[in-house]
Amino acid sequence: MVIDPLIIRLVVVILLANLIIVIGFIPARKRKIEDASLLYQDRLIEFYPDRFVLNGYYFGPFGRKTVRLGDIVSLDTVDLNLRTGKYRIQGTGDFRTWFPQDLRRSGRKKAFIASLRGKRMKIGFTVEDFERVQQIFCERGWLKEKN
């Protein structure tokens, strides 16, 4: 009995698609960090005096992106709605702003949008304690006013 190569390819594609869907819904975990300079941490972000690290940036819960505060050109806050990514788990909807994974984004009210020096794509990110992170950004002069 010979199995048609088209059937084999179809089965492989279906299995890979299901694997990607399953991995995409694995939540990022809060890491244990013993660094005295850590200002704030939750499952989504780690904030240090000179940088912040976004967990789950690339694919599902994997991949972390470090953003140096010196690379930020502008930092704004937006109210989350359908157009600004309230129901987006991860990725982009307008090819201008990338959101790291946040399985609970639909329950959040606001997000930060960072424009980086030399980068076309902006980074949109949410945090578990918006007011605290907003206060940290304001204290350091990265966010001009509280919205």
BALO-512463 format. One record per residue: x, y, z of N, C-alpha, C in turn; residue number from 1. Coordinates in steps of 0.001 Angstrom, whole numbers, plus 500000, padded with zeros to 6 digits. Example, Ala and Ser with C-alpha at 12.3 -4.5 7.8 and 13.67 -1.06 7.14 Angstrom:
% residues 2
+--------+--------+--------+--------+--------+--------+--------+--------+--------+-----+
!    n_u !    n_v !    n_w !   ca_u !   ca_v !   ca_w !    c_u !    c_v !    c_w ! num !
+--------+--------+--------+--------+--------+--------+--------+--------+--------+-----+
! 513190 ! 494310 ! 507800 ! 512300 ! 495500 ! 507800 ! 513200 ! 496700 ! 507800 !   1 !
! 512850 ! 497750 ! 507080 ! 513670 ! 498940 ! 507140 ! 512900 ! 500030 ! 507870 !   2 !
+--------+--------+--------+--------+--------+--------+--------+--------+--------+-----+
//
This chain:
% residues 147
+--------+--------+--------+--------+--------+--------+--------+--------+--------+-----+
!    n_u !    n_v !    n_w !   ca_u !   ca_v !   ca_w !    c_u !    c_v !    c_w ! num !
+--------+--------+--------+--------+--------+--------+--------+--------+--------+-----+
! 500827 ! 498826 ! 500000 ! 500000 ! 500000 ! 500000 ! 500879 ! 501249 ! 500000 !   1 !
! 500656 ! 502137 ! 499062 ! 501435 ! 503365 ! 498927 ! 500529 ! 504541 ! 499287 !   2 !
! 501059 ! 505391 ! 500155 ! 500290 ! 506575 ! 500561 ! 500688 ! 507734 ! 499654 !   3 !
! 499709 ! 508410 ! 499165 ! 499930 ! 509545 ! 498275 ! 500740 ! 510630 ! 499002 !   4 !
! 501801 ! 511175 ! 498384 ! 502604 ! 512231 ! 499022 ! 501783 ! 513471 ! 499377 !   5 !
! 500748 ! 513747 ! 498632 ! 499886 ! 514885 ! 498939 ! 499179 ! 514694 ! 500279 !   6 !
! 498748 ! 513477 ! 500566 ! 498104 ! 513166 ! 501852 ! 499106 ! 513351 ! 502993 !   7 !
! 500334 ! 512901 ! 502780 ! 501362 ! 513039 ! 503815 ! 501628 ! 514517 ! 504087 !   8 !
! 501765 ! 515328 ! 503051 ! 501992 ! 516767 ! 503228 ! 500822 ! 517426 ! 503962 !   9 !
! 499613 ! 517037 ! 503606 ! 498425 ! 517597 ! 504239 ! 498394 ! 517266 ! 505733 !  10 !
! 498705 ! 516039 ! 506086 ! 498728 ! 515630 ! 507496 ! 499810 ! 516402 ! 508252 !  11 !
! 500985 ! 516559 ! 507651 ! 502074 ! 517298 ! 508295 ! 501672 ! 518757 ! 508510 !  12 !
! 501062 ! 519375 ! 507523 ! 500630 ! 520774 ! 507652 ! 499596 ! 520916 ! 508763 !  13 !
! 498650 ! 520018 ! 508826 ! 497619 ! 520075 ! 509869 ! 498243 ! 519900 ! 511250 !  14 !
! 499174 ! 518967 ! 511396 ! 499845 ! 518761 ! 512688 ! 500656 ! 519982 ! 513102 !  15 !
! 501396 ! 520569 ! 512172 ! 502177 ! 521762 ! 512488 ! 501283 ! 522948 ! 512847 !  16 !
! 500175 ! 523107 ! 512139 ! 499240 ! 524199 ! 512452 ! 498675 ! 524031 ! 513853 !  17 !
! 498322 ! 522815 ! 514224 ! 497813 ! 522570 ! 515576 ! 498885 ! 522813 ! 516630 !  18 !
! 500125 ! 522449 ! 516342 ! 501223 ! 522695 ! 517268 ! 501430 ! 524193 ! 517482 !  19 !
! 501374 ! 524954 ! 516409 ! 501534 ! 526411 ! 516514 ! 500405 ! 527010 ! 517347 !  20 !
! 499190 ! 526552 ! 517152 ! 498062 ! 527063 ! 517935 ! 498232 ! 526731 ! 519413 !  21 !
! 498632 ! 525515 ! 519722 ! 498814 ! 525109 ! 521125 ! 499926 ! 525918 ! 521781 !  22 !
! 501055 ! 526074 ! 521115 ! 502184 ! 526829 ! 521674 ! 501788 ! 528291 ! 521879 !  23 !
! 501000 ! 528838 ! 520983 ! 500582 ! 530234 ! 521091 ! 499754 ! 530532 ! 522331 !  24 !
! 499141 ! 529520 ! 522928 ! 498316 ! 529737 ! 524103 ! 498991 ! 529291 ! 525399 !  25 !
! 500284 ! 529040 ! 525362 ! 501037 ! 528772 ! 526586 ! 501421 ! 530123 ! 527171 !  26 !
! 501003 ! 530430 ! 528386 ! 501303 ! 531757 ! 528937 ! 502770 ! 531889 ! 529347 !  27 !
! 503291 ! 533116 ! 529225 ! 504634 ! 533412 ! 529719 ! 504602 ! 533345 ! 531240 !  28 !
! 505694 ! 532919 ! 531833 ! 505748 ! 532798 ! 533286 ! 506638 ! 533878 ! 533873 !  29 !
! 506318 ! 534253 ! 535075 ! 507129 ! 535227 ! 535788 ! 508432 ! 534545 ! 536202 !  30 !
! 509554 ! 535153 ! 535826 ! 510853 ! 534573 ! 536142 ! 511296 ! 534991 ! 537539 !  31 !
! 512093 ! 534139 ! 538168 ! 512678 ! 534489 ! 539458 ! 513979 ! 535234 ! 539194 !  32 !
! 514008 ! 536487 ! 539605 ! 515172 ! 537338 ! 539354 ! 515677 ! 537883 ! 540682 !  33 !
! 516952 ! 537734 ! 540889 ! 517581 ! 538278 ! 542097 ! 518524 ! 539393 ! 541681 !  34 !
! 517954 ! 540497 ! 541273 ! 518713 ! 541660 ! 540840 ! 518176 ! 542861 ! 541617 !  35 !
! 519061 ! 543491 ! 542384 ! 518633 ! 544605 ! 543234 ! 518148 ! 545800 ! 542414 !  36 !
! 518564 ! 545898 ! 541149 ! 518164 ! 547048 ! 540342 ! 516784 ! 546880 ! 539703 !  37 !
! 516158 ! 545728 ! 539877 ! 514835 ! 545484 ! 539309 ! 513807 ! 546404 ! 539970 !  38 !
! 513144 ! 547232 ! 539162 ! 512165 ! 548192 ! 539679 ! 510747 ! 547627 ! 539713 !  39 !
! 510424 ! 546800 ! 538727 ! 509074 ! 546249 ! 538620 ! 509152 ! 544969 ! 537796 !  40 !
! 508309 ! 544000 ! 538162 ! 508251 ! 542759 ! 537398 ! 506856 ! 542162 ! 537476 !  41 !
! 506378 ! 541666 ! 536343 ! 505207 ! 540803 ! 536304 ! 505454 ! 539762 ! 535210 !  42 !
! 504438 ! 539014 ! 534823 ! 504626 ! 537983 ! 533806 ! 505011 ! 538570 ! 532458 !  43 !
! 504663 ! 539808 ! 532205 ! 504809 ! 540408 ! 530888 ! 506059 ! 541249 ! 530720 !  44 !
! 506538 ! 541865 ! 531800 ! 507634 ! 542825 ! 531684 ! 508529 ! 542773 ! 532915 !  45 !
! 509801 ! 543068 ! 532703 ! 510760 ! 543289 ! 533787 ! 511341 ! 544674 ! 533541 !  46 !
! 511281 ! 545541 ! 534537 ! 511701 ! 546927 ! 534353 ! 512920 ! 547218 ! 535214 !  47 !
! 514015 ! 547653 ! 534565 ! 515274 ! 548026 ! 535215 ! 515512 ! 549520 ! 534990 !  48 !
! 516462 ! 550129 ! 535678 ! 516686 ! 551572 ! 535493 ! 517058 ! 551980 ! 534065 !  49 !
! 517720 ! 551118 ! 533308 ! 518189 ! 551485 ! 531975 ! 517507 ! 550729 ! 530832 !  50 !
! 516622 ! 549797 ! 531154 ! 516008 ! 548974 ! 530120 ! 514758 ! 548294 ! 530660 !  51 !
! 513968 ! 547746 ! 529750 ! 512912 ! 546829 ! 530168 ! 512927 ! 545625 ! 529242 !  52 !
! 512466 ! 544502 ! 529752 ! 512477 ! 543239 ! 529023 ! 511033 ! 542782 ! 528859 !  53 !
! 510636 ! 542530 ! 527619 ! 509285 ! 542056 ! 527313 ! 509321 ! 540547 ! 527151 !  54 !
! 508589 ! 539847 ! 527985 ! 508517 ! 538391 ! 527918 ! 507483 ! 537977 ! 526883 !  55 !
! 507729 ! 536877 ! 526184 ! 506785 ! 536380 ! 525183 ! 506725 ! 537250 ! 523953 !  56 !
! 507836 ! 537866 ! 523582 ! 507815 ! 538822 ! 522478 ! 507721 ! 538146 ! 521115 !  57 !
! 508446 ! 537067 ! 520910 ! 508573 ! 536515 ! 519569 ! 507526 ! 535473 ! 519202 !  58 !
! 507504 ! 534333 ! 519852 ! 506582 ! 533279 ! 519448 ! 505991 ! 532645 ! 520687 !  59 !
! 504731 ! 532918 ! 520924 ! 504091 ! 532375 ! 522120 ! 504813 ! 532869 ! 523360 !  60 !
! 505102 ! 531986 ! 524303 ! 505755 ! 532415 ! 525539 ! 507271 ! 532527 ! 525398 !  61 !
! 507786 ! 532205 ! 524224 ! 509227 ! 532145 ! 524038 ! 509768 ! 533465 ! 523528 !  62 !
! 511004 ! 533687 ! 523797 ! 511662 ! 534866 ! 523274 ! 511387 ! 536096 ! 524094 !  63 !
! 512446 ! 536706 ! 524529 ! 512340 ! 537945 ! 525293 ! 513036 ! 539035 ! 524511 !  64 !
! 512500 ! 540222 ! 524547 ! 513123 ! 541354 ! 523858 ! 513516 ! 542393 ! 524890 !  65 !
! 514770 ! 542799 ! 524837 ! 515273 ! 543844 ! 525710 ! 515210 ! 545168 ! 524968 !  66 !
! 514601 ! 546164 ! 525591 ! 514489 ! 547501 ! 525009 ! 515254 ! 548459 ! 525916 !  67 !
! 516309 ! 549048 ! 525394 ! 517089 ! 550044 ! 526139 ! 516299 ! 551349 ! 526164 !  68 !
! 516225 ! 551977 ! 527313 ! 515451 ! 553211 ! 527426 ! 516044 ! 554320 ! 526562 !  69 !
! 517353 ! 554257 ! 526316 ! 517986 ! 555242 ! 525445 ! 517580 ! 555111 ! 523986 !  70 !
! 517022 ! 553965 ! 523596 ! 516580 ! 553746 ! 522217 ! 515157 ! 554225 ! 521976 !  71 !
! 514457 ! 554625 ! 523028 ! 513064 ! 555065 ! 522887 ! 513022 ! 556502 ! 522376 !  72 !
! 512343 ! 556699 ! 521255 ! 512145 ! 558034 ! 520691 ! 510919 ! 558670 ! 521322 !  73 !
! 509840 ! 557897 ! 521418 ! 508624 ! 558396 ! 522057 ! 507907 ! 557245 ! 522737 !  74 !
! 507193 ! 557589 ! 523793 ! 506417 ! 556615 ! 524543 ! 505055 ! 557227 ! 524823 !  75 !
! 504018 ! 556535 ! 524418 ! 502652 ! 557024 ! 524585 ! 501802 ! 555943 ! 525234 !  76 !
! 500656 ! 556351 ! 525733 ! 499672 ! 555405 ! 526232 ! 498453 ! 555470 ! 525321 !  77 !
! 497790 ! 554343 ! 525160 ! 496563 ! 554303 ! 524354 ! 495499 ! 553545 ! 525131 !  78 !
! 494258 ! 553934 ! 524924 ! 493134 ! 553161 ! 525443 ! 492962 ! 551962 ! 524528 !  79 !
! 492846 ! 550786 ! 525115 ! 492681 ! 549581 ! 524306 ! 491236 ! 549442 ! 523851 !  80 !
! 491065 ! 549225 ! 522567 ! 489766 ! 548924 ! 521985 ! 490002 ! 547982 ! 520807 !  81 !
! 488992 ! 547689 ! 520058 ! 489125 ! 546753 ! 518954 ! 490196 ! 547202 ! 517958 !  82 !
! 490232 ! 548483 ! 517666 ! 491180 ! 549014 ! 516690 ! 492619 ! 549027 ! 517212 !  83 !
! 492793 ! 549229 ! 518506 ! 494149 ! 549340 ! 519066 ! 494676 ! 548036 ! 519645 !  84 !
! 493972 ! 546938 ! 519494 ! 494527 ! 545640 ! 519858 ! 494023 ! 545018 ! 521143 !  85 !
! 492863 ! 545412 ! 521620 ! 492349 ! 544867 ! 522877 ! 492191 ! 543353 ! 522839 !  86 !
! 491788 ! 542801 ! 521720 ! 491539 ! 541365 ! 521628 ! 492659 ! 540620 ! 520891 !  87 !
! 493784 ! 541288 ! 520690 ! 494924 ! 540663 ! 520029 ! 495757 ! 539938 ! 521079 !  88 !
! 495962 ! 538659 ! 520899 ! 496774 ! 537880 ! 521838 ! 498243 ! 538214 ! 521646 !  89 !
! 498663 ! 538251 ! 520395 ! 500055 ! 538566 ! 520067 ! 500111 ! 538956 ! 518605 !  90 !
! 501043 ! 539826 ! 518260 ! 501257 ! 540163 ! 516857 ! 500833 ! 541572 ! 516514 !  91 !
! 500531 ! 541776 ! 515237 ! 500187 ! 543104 ! 514755 ! 498891 ! 543054 ! 513958 !  92 !
! 498207 ! 544164 ! 513943 ! 496989 ! 544267 ! 513148 ! 497131 ! 545315 ! 512072 !  93 !
! 498154 ! 546185 ! 512183 ! 498324 ! 547270 ! 511221 ! 499729 ! 547303 ! 510593 !  94 !
! 500572 ! 546332 ! 510905 ! 501940 ! 546247 ! 510400 ! 502796 ! 547449 ! 510797 !  95 !
! 502377 ! 548171 ! 511857 ! 503161 ! 549273 ! 512396 ! 503492 ! 549064 ! 513865 !  96 !
! 502686 ! 548287 ! 514583 ! 502877 ! 548086 ! 516017 ! 502811 ! 546598 ! 516331 !  97 !
! 503835 ! 546090 ! 517005 ! 503898 ! 544679 ! 517398 ! 503577 ! 544556 ! 518873 !  98 !
! 502678 ! 543659 ! 519223 ! 502330 ! 543386 ! 520609 ! 502874 ! 542027 ! 521028 !  99 !
! 503643 ! 541951 ! 522119 ! 504050 ! 540649 ! 522648 ! 502833 ! 539903 ! 523189 ! 100 !
! 503021 ! 538644 ! 523506 ! 501914 ! 537815 ! 523989 ! 501361 ! 538338 ! 525313 ! 101 !
! 500047 ! 538441 ! 525391 ! 499332 ! 538722 ! 526630 ! 497959 ! 538077 ! 526491 ! 102 !
! 497793 ! 536949 ! 527142 ! 496537 ! 536219 ! 527037 ! 495400 ! 536929 ! 527759 ! 103 !
! 495716 ! 537913 ! 528588 ! 494684 ! 538648 ! 529338 ! 494524 ! 540085 ! 528854 ! 104 !
! 495010 ! 540385 ! 527662 ! 494937 ! 541754 ! 527145 ! 493492 ! 542242 ! 527024 ! 105 !
! 492568 ! 541354 ! 526726 ! 491174 ! 541780 ! 526538 ! 490580 ! 542361 ! 527818 ! 106 !
! 491143 ! 542043 ! 528977 ! 490656 ! 542582 ! 530236 ! 491375 ! 543851 ! 530681 ! 107 !
! 492329 ! 544311 ! 529897 ! 493095 ! 545507 ! 530273 ! 492515 ! 546733 ! 529569 ! 108 !
! 492708 ! 547886 ! 530177 ! 492129 ! 549113 ! 529649 ! 493115 ! 549943 ! 528835 ! 109 !
! 494416 ! 549888 ! 529182 ! 495405 ! 550740 ! 528521 ! 496658 ! 549954 ! 528172 ! 110 !
! 497402 ! 550511 ! 527216 ! 498666 ! 549918 ! 526788 ! 499669 ! 551036 ! 526534 ! 111 !
! 500932 ! 550677 ! 526500 ! 502002 ! 551594 ! 526133 ! 502396 ! 551317 ! 524689 ! 112 !
! 502755 ! 552370 ! 523958 ! 503270 ! 552244 ! 522596 ! 504623 ! 552948 ! 522571 ! 113 !
! 505683 ! 552208 ! 522235 ! 507035 ! 552758 ! 522202 ! 507539 ! 552801 ! 520768 ! 114 !
! 508034 ! 553960 ! 520355 ! 508723 ! 554104 ! 519067 ! 510213 ! 554060 ! 519359 ! 115 !
! 510929 ! 553222 ! 518614 ! 512355 ! 553041 ! 518857 ! 513187 ! 553685 ! 517761 ! 116 !
! 514333 ! 554214 ! 518150 ! 515255 ! 554851 ! 517224 ! 515715 ! 553826 ! 516174 ! 117 !
! 515579 ! 554173 ! 514897 ! 516046 ! 553335 ! 513813 ! 515152 ! 552144 ! 513487 ! 118 !
! 513974 ! 552072 ! 514081 ! 513062 ! 550951 ! 513833 ! 511757 ! 551473 ! 513254 ! 119 !
! 511260 ! 550790 ! 512233 ! 509980 ! 551170 ! 511635 ! 508814 ! 550678 ! 512480 ! 120 !
! 508952 ! 549482 ! 513038 ! 507884 ! 548857 ! 513821 ! 507905 ! 549395 ! 515254 ! 121 !
! 506759 ! 549829 ! 515737 ! 506612 ! 550250 ! 517130 ! 506325 ! 549021 ! 517986 ! 122 !
! 506522 ! 549164 ! 519285 ! 506215 ! 548080 ! 520210 ! 505062 ! 548528 ! 521098 ! 123 !
! 503988 ! 547760 ! 521092 ! 502866 ! 547996 ! 521991 ! 502921 ! 546928 ! 523071 ! 124 !
! 502772 ! 547322 ! 524312 ! 502829 ! 546322 ! 525376 ! 501907 ! 546704 ! 526523 ! 125 !
! 501398 ! 545688 ! 527171 ! 500552 ! 545854 ! 528334 ! 501280 ! 545318 ! 529551 ! 126 !
! 500851 ! 545747 ! 530706 ! 501431 ! 545301 ! 531977 ! 500289 ! 544987 ! 532933 ! 127 !
! 500603 ! 544258 ! 533979 ! 499565 ! 543890 ! 534941 ! 499194 ! 545055 ! 535852 ! 128 !
! 500144 ! 545927 ! 536191 ! 499876 ! 547090 ! 537042 ! 500226 ! 548349 ! 536250 ! 129 !
! 499273 ! 548810 ! 535444 ! 499516 ! 549931 ! 534535 ! 499944 ! 551194 ! 535276 ! 130 !
! 499273 ! 551515 ! 536377 ! 499567 ! 552750 ! 537101 ! 500999 ! 552761 ! 537636 ! 131 !
! 501455 ! 551636 ! 538156 ! 502822 ! 551556 ! 538705 ! 503864 ! 551760 ! 537611 ! 132 !
! 503698 ! 551104 ! 536472 ! 504658 ! 551246 ! 535376 ! 504585 ! 552648 ! 534791 ! 133 !
! 503401 ! 553206 ! 534707 ! 503256 ! 554577 ! 534232 ! 503995 ! 555541 ! 535161 ! 134 !
! 503908 ! 555311 ! 536453 ! 504618 ! 556134 ! 537429 ! 506136 ! 556011 ! 537233 ! 135 !
! 506633 ! 554807 ! 537002 ! 508071 ! 554607 ! 536775 ! 508522 ! 555360 ! 535525 ! 136 !
! 507756 ! 555248 ! 534443 ! 508100 ! 555965 ! 533218 ! 508071 ! 557481 ! 533437 ! 137 !
! 507089 ! 557983 ! 534175 ! 506988 ! 559424 ! 534439 ! 508147 ! 559913 ! 535300 ! 138 !
! 508515 ! 559145 ! 536325 ! 509629 ! 559525 ! 537200 ! 510936 ! 559652 ! 536432 ! 139 !
! 511103 ! 558857 ! 535404 ! 512332 ! 558870 ! 534624 ! 512247 ! 559801 ! 533419 ! 140 !
! 511110 ! 560452 ! 533234 ! 510961 ! 561419 ! 532168 ! 510681 ! 560816 ! 530804 ! 141 !
! 510334 ! 559543 ! 530716 ! 510073 ! 558911 ! 529432 ! 508624 ! 559114 ! 528994 ! 142 !
! 507752 ! 559323 ! 529944 ! 506348 ! 559558 ! 529646 ! 506032 ! 560948 ! 530173 ! 143 !
! 505615 ! 561834 ! 529303 ! 505489 ! 563241 ! 529663 ! 504388 ! 563544 ! 530666 ! 144 !
! 503231 ! 562970 ! 530485 ! 502119 ! 563256 ! 531390 ! 501283 ! 562020 ! 531593 ! 145 !
! 500623 ! 561954 ! 532705 ! 499721 ! 560826 ! 532978 ! 498408 ! 561078 ! 532260 ! 146 !
! 497957 ! 560057 ! 531514 ! 496659 ! 560178 ! 530801 ! 495555 ! 559619 ! 531639 ! 147 !
+--------+--------+--------+--------+--------+--------+--------+--------+--------+-----+
//
